[in-house]
Amino acid sequence: MLIRLFAVFLTVALLGLPDLGHAQGKTLTLRVGDQVGSELDYGPFWIAVEKGYLKEEGITHVRKTYANGPLTLLDFNKGDLDMVMAGLGPYIQAAAQGSDYVMIMSITKGNAPIIARPEIKTPKDLNGKKVGSPGLGTIQDTMLSLYEKQHGIKVEHVPTKITDLVAMLEKGDVVAFTGWETVAATTVLKVKGAHYLAPWPVLPNAESLEVIVSRKLAQSDPNAVLGLTRALLKGMRYYEKHEEDALRILAKAMNVPDAMEIAKLGKGQIKITDPYIDQKSSQIIFQTLLDTKKILPEKLASFDDFTKRFVDYSFLKKAEESLKGWEPKK
């Protein structure tokens, strides 16, 4: 019996398959940070919660919700969070300011629509006008800067809480705003005349949101981080295979009136089934942060420098290997 058991362990080691000891031996409670109104954007995580994929890996969670990514990272830097779902722009800026973490995967592409009042019909109509954003450090604000450059216009950025931007648009305090889903879809459905001026960013397949964990957790409990990555991948595949049911799960997580209608409209502005960071758009985002002096070259020399220091695909590759042949079931 002992010889047989040793042979199994040896086979697992030789094949490079994940050690499932964490899921079988103990439960980890992750302190997770995200942003208000972002359940659709982080759909794979909430699907993983609802379908029990996290539980299968021995993981539970405690959720803390913030106004935007930079505020989420402030608590992460204080050690109050183990895992964060937020935007690439805030992550890069945090890294340049001394934050330390491990980025394990991408979770969302797109997700920076511009919503406008009825009188705003073209990009040129924004020139010289006030346009809201959920914060100067957010990926949405960075995408707004790229939108200005693309169309040869200049707008006045008005940073504020994303939940306040809806009322500001309705009252005319701003003529448009950039934000994330499902706040954007909610605005289009609830505010008379509000419409998607730009459903997608100017960058094709624009990188938006990623998942990070504390370096301490990645080093002290790599099996837990592998289990988390595997659960997120399962969530992505469930959405890809059973989109309608996945949207019902996310509408339940949103817990607002007309959630299903909002989710169906919002899904058109995001992509949550590609776990690898889009290199081309990410490099442009990095350069935009340099050009606008939100990061300094002596802190981060290049996007490649950022990738080498903060991105670790080893968990993702092991998770993909362990899920070969796995199909999501309703």
Secondary structure, DSSP 8 states (H G I E B T S, - for coil): -HHHHHHHHHHHHHHT---THHHHH--EEEEEEEETT-TTTTHHHHHHHHTTHHHHTTEEEEEEEESSHHHHHHHHHTT--SEEEEEHHHHHHHHHTT---EEEEEEEEE---EEE-TT--SGGGGTTSEEEES-TTSHHHHHHHHHHHHHT---EEEE--HHHHHHHHHHTSSSEEE--TTHHHHHHHHSTT-EEEESS-SSTT-EEEEEEE-HHHHHH-HHHHHHHHHHHHHHHHHHHH-HHHHHHHHHHHH-STTHHHHHHHHGGGEE----S--HHHHHHHHHHHHHTTSS-TTT---HHHHHHHHB--HHHHHHHHHTTT-----
